[in-house]
Amino acid sequence: MSPSLVGAKQYGVTKPISTAGPTEADIQRTSELGKYLVDAGLYESNEEAAKREEVLQRIGQIVKDWVKQLTRLRGYTDQMVEDANAVIFTFGSYRLGVHGPGADIDTLCVGPSYVNREEDFFFILHNILAEMEEVTELQPVPDAHVPVMKFKFDGISIDLLYASISRLVVPEDLDISDVSVLYNVDEPTVRSLNGCRVADQILKLVPNVEHFRTTLRCLKFWAKRRGVYSNVTGFLGGVNWALLVARVSQLYPNAVPSMLVSRFFRVYTQWRWPNPVMLCAIEEDELGFSVWDPRKNPRDRTHHMPIITPAYPCMNSSYNVSTSTLRVMMEQFLYGNKICQDVELNKSQWSSLFEPYFFFESYKNYLQVDIVAADVDDLRAWKGWVESRLRQLTLMIERDTLGKLQCHPYPHEYVDTTKQCAHCAFFMGLQRKQGETIQEGQQFDIRGTVDEFRHSINMYLFWKPGMEIYVSHVRRRQIPSYVFPEGYKRPRPSRFTTQQADKSSHEDGGSGERYLKRKMDPDGLDNKLCSPEKRQSISPNRKDSISPEVIVHKLNSTSPDHLTSSLERIRTSIETDKTRQVNSGRAGTVSVGEDLRWMDVDKESNMEPVVPNERIPCPETEPEPECASNSSVITNVASEGSSWEDVGFESVAVNGEVNTGSSEGSVQGSDYPISSQGDLCEADSEPFSKNGVEGNQVFDDGSQETSEPNSALGMALDSGSGLNSEAVQKPVMRHVL
């Protein structure tokens, strides 16, 4: 039997695209999807659910006792002590009802005006919790954008926020959705309260809460499998995905989860960013807090993927998204849309939608960020700090290469269990922007970018001996084996489009050695990670070479004799340049050429021509005094020479040149990447505009769905609003030496 249909009520800022209900096939697909989610282990057991409730009650009693104790110590009357109270609210996935086994619980403690965050919460309550046997892994983060105390209580992970409201007594039935709770509070308190207020509003603004929950649970699982679930690294977090799903629920108020999942990808592959996603109209300033409005706030014009919170003060919840991470997400939306179309045509199963993304087979060049600490407790704090700054590295690379070098930070950490020290690693894929004109001899120079990133990491106020960070460039086949299941490398697939079109191609692109366990890094990286005294540099000791005959065979270029003489001339030139750089105090640099045209580089260019197949170690340099405690370890770049498939269009050096075909300069001093809105997903912009949801459109299922441009899919501001961003500052051109 079909579920009851929602009537004429409008949800959201526009009319729905379709009010059609499900067909029998839609109901069957929803049943299959629900079964898949259950089998995937996304629902917690009744025992764990009961334990969570018990833990929340315990924490609620602890904060009540804490406030009463402070009230007594501060000399208030006995009646005030008796009335003193604090209330625990939940938000995030737990409040929305989409949490899974082992998920943390986002909680907010609301206390009276005389109990503050700095001393009372982060000092006194922290000490109370630290003395309790049930509490482990206690980690205060007072300087976060939203100050938080993280810990486990009886094995349940808790993120605890605090908000002091302007009341002497906090009532047990406090309505946190009432705007009056925001009277006379500071910005961090507003941000702390906003999580609960947003969660409540979302549940009020969706047509069917259960359908919304199933769809959101599905898409969060999908986002994690495809590597695009992480607010801190520039993708989308839980609240962002919830808002996107809620908007699709409004556009299709009578759809069941299988329909909503399919419509989700259909809508967002065609969404014209940076048009904002909004569940309701933005409220005008009531209490003077700043709300998202690119017409008034220049900084709001730089946001690439605005997803606006529905509770006052309305904010962009996805301000961390960059040009590069938006590009990655749009690619993944296209992937999801293709699979859902196949599911609806009975050409594929739901399991295909959740295939993991093969990140380590998708790029030729990667940055590897290794994080080391003296013990696991120090690593937890140090890793959190570094991870929170990785987004800045993406932005800085985009800024300094004018968006021509694209970054794909991967939001998963990896641990090498063979290391004795506390260690983890993050990775970032790098590639030249598609469509960029390749100019001979031009290289990306991100030495200053990585150095700037290192200095920002060194600003950590709680640094301890043993906390180290190493940034190195690795090519695809240098990726350490511990990132792969069971320590084995998979065969290299073709490009992303091939991955989504024909899975069988994964078996064709790799050589036999990719199945073997990776041997110890010849550079001794494993030893250096756990030996801070050896952290000055990582320089390859091995020099692989390819004979001129092989080069001729592979590139169809010229004769062996000519190549031999040309290679010899370039080696001589490199040695001369290396000597000059060492004498001037700079580290040596190595690049990989596009092809043998590197030999004919313009003589007047300051670019350094380098033999494509030879490793040249970077001279070791002494760490700068202010960075002696935790310096960045750098590698040079060259192919190891065993596969010419891997030598080519993208190669990168950290604190060395990056040759991906073109770079004209860099911009200094900007907090945001410099690009116009037209740069967003430039490679895919044409198909998006052609397939946009405009006017009347007949979809694959034969139904006609009506929408109006910029109304059903988003609320566009007029041309006078200044929504299209201008360059933050004029590009400063520089030569790469």
FENPETA-V413889 format. One record per backbone hydrogen bond with DSSP energy under -1.0 kcal/mol. NH is the residue of the N-H (numbers start at 0). CO is the residue of the C=O. E is the energy in kcal/mol with one decimal. If there is no record, write none. Layout:
# FENPETA-V413889
nh={NH	NH}
co={CO	CO}
e={E	E}
This chain:
# FENPETA-V413889
nh={16	17	26	27	28	29	30	31	32	33	34	35	36	37	38	39	40	41	48	49	50	51	52	53	54	55	56	57	58	59	60	61	62	63	64	65	66	67	68	69	70	71	72	73	74	75	80	81	82	83	86	88	90	95	97	102	104	106	107	108	109	110	112	114	120	121	122	123	124	125	126	127	128	129	130	131	135	138	140	143	147	148	149	150	151	152	153	155	157	158	159	160	162	164	166	173	175	177	180	181	182	184	189	190	191	192	193	196	197	198	199	200	201	202	203	204	211	212	213	214	215	216	217	218	219	220	221	222	223	224	225	227	229	233	234	235	240	241	242	243	244	245	246	247	248	249	250	251	254	259	260	261	262	263	264	265	266	267	268	272	274	276	291	295	296	300	301	302	307	308	316	320	325	326	327	328	329	330	331	332	333	334	335	336	337	338	339	340	341	342	343	344	345	346	351	352	354	356	358	360	361	365	366	367	368	369	370	371	372	378	379	380	381	382	383	384	385	386	387	388	392	393	394	395	396	397	398	399	400	401	402	403	405	407	409	411	413	418	423	424	425	427	428	429	430	432	435	438	441	443	449	450	451	452	453	454	455	456	457	458	459	466	467	469	471	473	475	477	478	482	483	486	487	498	499	500	501	504	505	506	507	513	514	515	523	527	528	530	533	534	537	550	551	552	553	554	555	562	563	564	565	566	567	568	569	570	571	572	573	574	575	576	577	578	579	580	581	582	583	584	585	597	598	599	600	604	613	626	627	645	650	657	658	665	678	679	681	683	687	688	689	690	693	696	698	701	704	705	706	710	711	714	720}
co={250	250	22	23	24	25	26	27	28	29	30	31	32	33	34	35	37	36	44	45	46	47	48	49	50	51	52	53	54	55	56	57	58	59	60	61	62	63	64	65	66	67	68	69	71	70	76	77	78	79	109	107	105	91	92	99	156	158	88	160	86	162	166	111	115	116	118	118	119	120	122	123	124	125	126	128	151	149	147	140	140	159	138	157	135	155	133	152	150	104	148	106	108	110	164	170	173	174	177	178	179	181	185	186	187	188	189	192	193	194	195	196	197	198	199	200	207	208	209	210	211	212	213	214	215	216	217	218	219	220	221	222	235	230	229	227	236	237	238	239	240	241	242	243	244	245	246	247	251	255	256	257	258	259	260	261	262	263	264	270	271	305	313	292	292	297	298	299	276	314	306	317	321	322	323	324	325	326	327	328	329	330	331	332	333	334	335	336	337	338	339	340	342	341	348	349	351	224	356	357	358	473	427	471	425	469	423	467	421	374	375	376	377	378	379	380	381	382	383	385	388	389	390	391	392	393	394	395	396	398	397	400	430	428	426	409	424	415	370	413	368	366	407	364	405	403	432	660	438	657	445	446	447	448	449	450	451	452	453	455	456	463	371	369	367	365	363	474	475	479	480	483	484	494	495	496	497	501	502	503	504	510	511	512	520	523	524	527	530	531	633	546	547	548	549	550	551	558	559	560	561	562	563	564	565	566	567	568	569	570	571	572	573	574	575	576	577	578	579	581	580	594	595	596	597	601	610	623	624	642	658	443	650	731	675	676	678	680	683	684	685	686	691	704	702	698	696	16	694	707	707	275	717}
e={-1.4	-1.8	-2.1	-2.2	-2.5	-2.2	-2.0	-2.2	-2.4	-2.7	-2.1	-2.1	-2.3	-2.0	-2.8	-1.9	-1.8	-1.8	-2.2	-2.2	-2.0	-2.2	-1.9	-2.1	-2.5	-2.5	-2.0	-2.2	-2.7	-2.4	-2.0	-2.1	-2.3	-1.5	-2.4	-2.2	-2.2	-2.3	-2.4	-2.1	-2.4	-2.3	-2.3	-1.6	-1.6	-1.8	-2.3	-2.3	-2.2	-1.8	-2.0	-2.8	-2.1	-2.2	-2.6	-1.8	-2.3	-3.1	-3.0	-2.7	-2.7	-2.4	-2.3	-1.5	-1.2	-2.3	-1.0	-2.0	-2.5	-1.0	-2.1	-2.1	-2.6	-2.4	-1.2	-1.6	-2.3	-3.5	-3.0	-1.1	-1.6	-2.4	-2.8	-2.1	-2.9	-2.9	-2.7	-1.9	-3.4	-2.3	-2.9	-2.4	-2.6	-2.0	-2.3	-1.3	-1.0	-1.2	-1.7	-1.9	-1.6	-1.0	-2.1	-2.6	-2.0	-2.6	-1.9	-2.0	-3.0	-2.0	-2.2	-1.8	-2.6	-1.8	-1.2	-1.5	-2.3	-2.5	-2.3	-2.2	-2.7	-2.7	-2.0	-2.5	-2.5	-1.7	-2.3	-2.6	-2.0	-2.1	-2.1	-2.7	-1.1	-1.4	-2.4	-1.3	-2.3	-2.1	-2.2	-2.2	-2.5	-2.5	-2.1	-1.7	-2.3	-1.8	-1.8	-1.6	-1.8	-2.3	-2.7	-1.6	-3.0	-2.2	-1.5	-1.9	-2.8	-2.4	-1.6	-1.5	-2.2	-2.1	-2.4	-1.4	-3.0	-1.1	-1.5	-1.1	-2.5	-2.8	-2.9	-1.6	-2.3	-2.0	-2.0	-2.3	-2.6	-2.0	-2.0	-2.5	-2.0	-1.9	-2.7	-2.6	-2.2	-2.1	-2.5	-2.1	-1.8	-2.5	-2.4	-1.3	-1.6	-3.5	-1.4	-1.2	-1.3	-2.0	-1.8	-1.3	-1.6	-2.2	-2.7	-3.3	-3.1	-2.9	-3.1	-2.5	-2.0	-2.5	-2.0	-1.5	-2.9	-3.3	-1.6	-1.8	-2.5	-3.1	-1.7	-1.2	-1.2	-1.7	-2.3	-2.7	-2.3	-2.3	-2.6	-2.9	-1.2	-1.2	-2.8	-2.2	-3.1	-2.5	-2.5	-1.1	-2.2	-1.7	-1.9	-2.1	-2.3	-2.0	-2.6	-2.5	-1.9	-3.1	-1.6	-2.4	-1.6	-7.2	-2.5	-2.2	-2.5	-2.3	-2.6	-2.2	-2.0	-2.1	-2.0	-1.1	-1.6	-2.1	-2.6	-2.5	-2.3	-2.4	-1.6	-2.1	-1.2	-1.4	-1.8	-2.2	-1.7	-2.0	-1.9	-1.5	-3.2	-1.6	-2.0	-1.6	-1.5	-1.8	-1.7	-1.2	-2.2	-2.1	-2.2	-1.3	-2.5	-1.6	-1.9	-1.9	-2.6	-2.3	-2.8	-3.0	-1.9	-2.1	-2.7	-2.1	-2.3	-3.2	-2.0	-1.9	-2.1	-2.6	-2.0	-2.1	-2.8	-2.5	-1.9	-2.4	-3.2	-2.2	-2.1	-2.6	-2.7	-2.2	-1.4	-1.2	-2.5	-1.7	-2.1	-1.7	-1.2	-1.6	-1.3	-1.6	-1.3	-1.1	-1.3	-7.0	-1.2	-1.6	-2.0	-1.6	-1.4	-1.0	-1.8	-2.5	-2.3	-2.0	-1.6	-1.7	-1.9	-2.2	-2.3	-1.3	-1.8	-2.2	-1.7	-1.0	-2.6}
